[in-house]
Amino acid sequence: MSTIAWKNWRASLEREGATSPEFEVVLYSDASFIGEHLTLGPYDVITTGADISPMMPSLVVRGETLIPQIPDLVDRETGELMPADSRAYHGGTPVDEIAALLSLSCGVRCRAGGTTRVWKVRQDPFGSPVFWDMHPVPRLGPPNLEILPLVSSRQAILADAEGLLLKFPKLAAGKAVALIRSARLYSNALWWANEDPNFSWLQLVGAIEVAANTRRSRNLDGSEVLLVLEELAPELWAALTGTSDQIKERVARQMLPTLRAQRKFIDFVIEFEQGPPEPRPQQFGQVEWDAMSSHMKIVYDHRSKALHRGTPFPQPMLRKPYFDDQNGLSELPLGMSAGGAGASWMANEFPLTLQTFEHIVRGCLLTWWQGLPETQ
């Protein structure tokens, strides 16, 4: 059980002989990729030298398919329907997997386009030009808006990403699925940031949750359950004032699945985050990094309200960061309070910008990816 790209890559490691290309698919990006060629098992990633403005086919993936891509629905021996199996489903193609891994490893926007060349159709050794599933891939959002300026200014050096990318086929099957799902969520967040930053927040939180869910949670004793309730649900804890510890524990255990998900999200960030981006802005624009647990609780609360109430993240968290021309980008929205779109918020409700959160999420995911054990 794993993704198609993982299984295809593993198959290429086990076979003898040179790669025989079967298709070329373009990848769109607004990043400048440095390097000419990167071999990833049955997939060759090749730079095109295209102009990066506004959104161009910056890379080509030349690949070979070594395994069936469509699962059998009927048992060929018995004629019975095969059991359903969506354990490795992530909603994309094998090239979407490669694009997502490139997006995460390089920290840039990258999305698969259509197929431009195929082999073994007209017996042409150079391949046959085609125009399959091709569609415009525009730069989303207003033309002069960039909510993630660190992303758009990053240099994507293929050689620097190679080590992480080559770990992918060596991961256990389940871990590879989690990595692809997390990388695709991260990639979606970058792609949609200028058009729908609220969606990007949800995708980035989801990317952390997918990774965090690969880690085992230990059973909590009674006192630990109470501490979790007090920390993560203070209003409920206050409402239980005067009740016995037994009642509090019963309530806490009823809430535990929800609280545990939030706890895993926060703990994952605390363990894997790599510190603030450099250079840092002036003091008034800096996130209090030692209070990261509190910041992540606020982010998770906003995420829950967005999903379950339809209340978007506060508008200050949906704006581009303030730029200090001496020290860099503000890490948090400025002001003691802020208003917009018929609502207002206090500063403690908007602890950081989307750009700062992207930096945190990518740092966490890269460190987690690097630490995943290899199976061969």
ROROKOL-103713 format. One line per 10 residues: for each residue y, x, z of C-alpha. Coordinates in steps of 0.001 Angstrom, whole numbers, plus 500000, padded with zeros to 6 digits. Example, Ala and Ser with C-alpha at 12.3 -4.5 7.8 and 13.67 -1.06 7.14 Angstrom:
REM ROROKOL-103713
495500:512300:507800 ~ 498940:513670:507140
//
This chain:
REM ROROKOL-103713
500000:500000:500000 ~ 503258:501553:498871 ~ 505906:501422:496178 ~ 505199:501970:492493 ~ 507326:505123:492259 ~ 505509:506596:495281 ~ 502072:505845:493810 ~ 503109:507070:490370 ~ 504485:510285:491839 ~ 501315:510844:493890
499233:510311:490763 ~ 501235:512996:488966 ~ 500495:515477:491767 ~ 496762:514898:491410 ~ 496465:515182:487637 ~ 496313:518305:485498 ~ 498450:518960:482463 ~ 502090:518606:481503 ~ 504168:515446:481724 ~ 504239:513318:478581
507424:511192:478613 ~ 507189:507484:477915 ~ 510699:506159:478574 ~ 514315:507041:479295 ~ 516511:504864:481509 ~ 520210:505479:482131 ~ 521710:505561:485633 ~ 525328:504523:486081 ~ 527661:506193:488573 ~ 531300:507019:489218
530272:510367:490719 ~ 530321:513815:489194 ~ 526769:515183:489240 ~ 526433:518959:489313 ~ 523294:520478:487828 ~ 521504:519854:484568 ~ 517956:518883:485407 ~ 515817:517853:488360 ~ 512054:517353:488147 ~ 510676:514756:490540
506982:514477:489728 ~ 506667:512187:486695 ~ 510433:511630:486648 ~ 512974:514025:485157 ~ 516588:513430:486192 ~ 519006:514772:483574 ~ 522801:514831:483718 ~ 524687:513493:480700 ~ 528117:515064:481187 ~ 529694:511622:480825
533247:510925:481926 ~ 533021:509481:485442 ~ 535791:506940:484897 ~ 535373:504077:485445 ~ 531570:503751:485529 ~ 529449:505605:483019 ~ 525796:506498:482351 ~ 525966:509755:484308 ~ 522222:510407:484499 ~ 519091:509758:482494
515676:509329:484094 ~ 512915:510369:481699 ~ 509615:509166:483075 ~ 505918:508683:482595 ~ 503809:505807:483911 ~ 500421:506885:485261 ~ 499393:503763:487178 ~ 499341:500001:486534 ~ 502685:498457:487466 ~ 501541:494837:487601
498950:494063:490290 ~ 495789:492150:489449 ~ 496126:488503:490412 ~ 492469:487679:489785 ~ 489424:489639:490935 ~ 487789:490861:487726 ~ 484293:490657:489198 ~ 484413:487314:491005 ~ 487137:485505:489100 ~ 488751:484554:492414
492454:484818:493133 ~ 493408:488045:494842 ~ 495087:487797:498258 ~ 498875:487863:498188 ~ 500371:491234:499089 ~ 504110:491887:499327 ~ 503957:494711:501873 ~ 505591:497205:499508 ~ 507997:494767:497846 ~ 511631:495857:497653
512898:493802:494723 ~ 513340:496588:492183 ~ 511676:498788:489582 ~ 510395:502361:489992 ~ 513620:503645:488431 ~ 515570:501544:490933 ~ 513708:503499:493604 ~ 514773:506829:492100 ~ 518371:505600:491774 ~ 518426:504516:495423
516999:507825:496631 ~ 519630:509681:494592 ~ 522352:507430:495988 ~ 521335:508097:499588 ~ 520592:511802:499230 ~ 523855:512497:497375 ~ 525991:509863:499106 ~ 527301:508353:495872 ~ 527068:505178:493837 ~ 524090:505162:491507
522436:502230:489759 ~ 519794:501900:487056 ~ 520843:500510:483699 ~ 518642:499765:480703 ~ 516097:501669:478633 ~ 517477:503799:475790 ~ 514365:505580:474466 ~ 510605:505034:474472 ~ 507647:507041:473251 ~ 504245:505918:471934
505711:502977:470034 ~ 506418:504406:466557 ~ 504509:507677:466933 ~ 507781:509597:466888 ~ 507392:512821:468921 ~ 511096:512645:469785 ~ 510861:509057:470996 ~ 512327:505912:469515 ~ 515877:504798:470368 ~ 515917:501325:471913
518422:499078:473646 ~ 516293:497244:476200 ~ 517766:495431:479176 ~ 521074:497156:478532 ~ 524081:495495:480120 ~ 527575:496581:481142 ~ 527657:498029:484652 ~ 531329:497719:485594 ~ 533160:499235:488510 ~ 533380:496346:490955
536573:495335:492722 ~ 540275:495738:491883 ~ 540895:498789:489681 ~ 543088:500672:492175 ~ 541166:499855:495358 ~ 538741:502302:496967 ~ 537481:501270:500398 ~ 535068:504223:500532 ~ 537241:507178:499441 ~ 534816:509755:500845
532076:508328:498636 ~ 534129:508394:495454 ~ 535266:511982:496113 ~ 531844:513482:496904 ~ 530304:516002:494563 ~ 526691:515102:493890 ~ 524870:518439:493729 ~ 521333:517791:492524 ~ 519987:521073:493891 ~ 521162:520153:497401
519292:516836:497247 ~ 516085:518284:495796 ~ 514401:519187:499094 ~ 514730:515693:500541 ~ 513712:514012:497299 ~ 510551:516113:497044 ~ 509467:514856:500477 ~ 509157:511291:499191 ~ 505620:511425:497687 ~ 504373:513329:500744
505297:510558:503168 ~ 502809:508075:504555 ~ 502690:504910:502452 ~ 504409:502666:504993 ~ 507160:505183:505710 ~ 507819:505509:501973 ~ 508287:501734:501718 ~ 510744:501773:504623 ~ 512671:504653:503069 ~ 513009:502868:499729
514104:499601:501335 ~ 516626:501408:503494 ~ 517916:503485:500570 ~ 518316:500393:498393 ~ 520310:498638:501106 ~ 522527:501703:501466 ~ 522950:501935:497693 ~ 523886:498248:497458 ~ 526471:498729:500206 ~ 528193:501477:498238
528068:499546:494979 ~ 529627:496355:496367 ~ 532109:497850:498848 ~ 535256:497275:496784 ~ 534237:493772:495693 ~ 532698:492410:498910 ~ 533052:494779:501889 ~ 531613:492164:504237 ~ 528379:492291:502231 ~ 528468:496087:502458
528633:495919:506258 ~ 525543:493699:506277 ~ 523679:496019:503931 ~ 524477:499121:505993 ~ 523392:497473:509243 ~ 520212:496373:507475 ~ 519567:499915:506247 ~ 519581:501169:509844 ~ 517403:498285:511033 ~ 514736:498995:508426
514541:502627:509504 ~ 514660:501759:513205 ~ 511777:499337:512805 ~ 509470:502184:511792 ~ 509667:503474:515350 ~ 507477:502057:518086 ~ 509037:500161:520967 ~ 507500:500690:524373 ~ 506880:497836:526781 ~ 509650:497305:529334
509055:496595:533001 ~ 510961:493916:534909 ~ 513895:496070:535993 ~ 514339:497490:532485 ~ 514366:494009:530957 ~ 517132:493029:533370 ~ 519158:496100:532452 ~ 518868:495266:528754 ~ 520039:491696:529398 ~ 522974:492888:531499
524071:495435:528902 ~ 523595:493491:525684 ~ 524254:489910:526827 ~ 526937:490243:529539 ~ 528149:486645:529214 ~ 524639:485289:529715 ~ 524127:487722:532576 ~ 527308:486471:534237 ~ 526169:482867:533818 ~ 522992:483740:535718
524934:484942:538759 ~ 523360:483553:541916 ~ 519929:483002:540388 ~ 516888:484957:541517 ~ 515674:488085:539743 ~ 512584:486115:538764 ~ 514689:483563:536870 ~ 516767:486323:535300 ~ 513638:488118:534137 ~ 512207:484948:532604
515443:484400:530681 ~ 515548:488067:529678 ~ 512017:488002:528318 ~ 512837:484893:526276 ~ 515788:486790:524815 ~ 513894:490056:524461 ~ 512995:489845:520723 ~ 516670:489441:519823 ~ 517870:491967:522362 ~ 515184:494453:521376
516327:494378:517727 ~ 519874:495110:518822 ~ 518689:497810:521219 ~ 516641:499516:518485 ~ 519649:499504:516156 ~ 521929:501057:518773 ~ 519368:503605:519968 ~ 518644:504717:516398 ~ 522318:505385:515731 ~ 522795:507217:519029
519780:509435:518346 ~ 520447:510296:514705 ~ 524214:510170:514108 ~ 525662:513522:513121 ~ 529164:513382:514566 ~ 532501:512441:513017 ~ 533539:513273:509465 ~ 535622:516388:508964 ~ 538516:516911:508881 ~ 539431:514456:511621
542718:512533:511583 ~ 545341:512649:514295 ~ 544288:511399:517728 ~ 545515:507841:517195 ~ 543219:507504:514165 ~ 540067:508865:515801 ~ 537057:506838:516898 ~ 536025:507548:520484 ~ 532696:509094:519542 ~ 531360:509138:523111
531594:505331:523135 ~ 529330:504954:520088 ~ 526908:502658:521918 ~ 529729:500204:522612 ~ 530994:500425:519026 ~ 527535:499716:517620 ~ 527125:496711:519902 ~ 530349:495268:518487 ~ 529190:495976:514923 ~ 525852:494287:515599
527579:491265:517135 ~ 529753:490910:514020 ~ 526654:491242:511862 ~ 524932:488423:513773 ~ 527975:486156:513463 ~ 528191:486899:509741 ~ 524530:486034:509179 ~ 524158:483053:511491 ~ 527639:481500:511597 ~ 529059:482574:508272
531919:484368:510061 ~ 532810:487536:508130 ~ 533531:490851:509770 ~ 537136:491068:511036 ~ 539555:491622:508185 ~ 540768:495027:509469 ~ 537180:496285:509046 ~ 537222:495130:505408 ~ 540232:497221:504390 ~ 540528:500747:503059
541254:503393:505695 ~ 544758:504603:506436 ~ 545365:508000:504856 ~ 547103:510680:506886 ~ 548213:513271:504332 ~ 548059:516001:506983 ~ 544703:515364:508614 ~ 542699:512979:506446 ~ 541414:509420:506739 ~ 541767:507236:509796
538348:506555:511333 ~ 539362:503141:512668 ~ 541776:500366:511688 ~ 545165:501030:513254 ~ 547050:498806:515682 ~ 546618:497175:519086 ~ 545867:493938:517257 ~ 545722:492720:513672 ~ 545863:489482:511752 ~ 545117:488105:508328
543457:485228:506470 ~ 544415:482794:509235 ~ 542845:484784:512061 ~ 543750:487539:514512 ~ 541814:490143:516465 ~ 542382:492593:519283 ~ 541773:496295:518676 ~ 538508:496308:520623 ~ 537081:493919:518014 ~ 537558:496350:515100
536293:499716:516395 ~ 535848:501544:513067 ~ 536333:501340:509315 ~ 533658:500694:506724 ~ 534111:504287:505519 ~ 533411:505630:509015 ~ 530337:503422:509329 ~ 529051:504595:505935 ~ 529373:508177:507178 ~ 527445:507292:510347
524712:505379:508513 ~ 524139:508027:505869 ~ 524007:510789:508474 ~ 521457:508813:510487 ~ 519270:508007:507495 ~ 519276:511557:506128 ~ 518302:512990:509519 ~ 515564:510373:509926 ~ 514304:511023:506374 ~ 514242:514771:506967
512197:514283:510130 ~ 509552:511965:508668 ~ 506133:513655:508823 ~ 504410:514659:505601 ~ 500833:513607:504931 ~ 499979:516434:502537
//
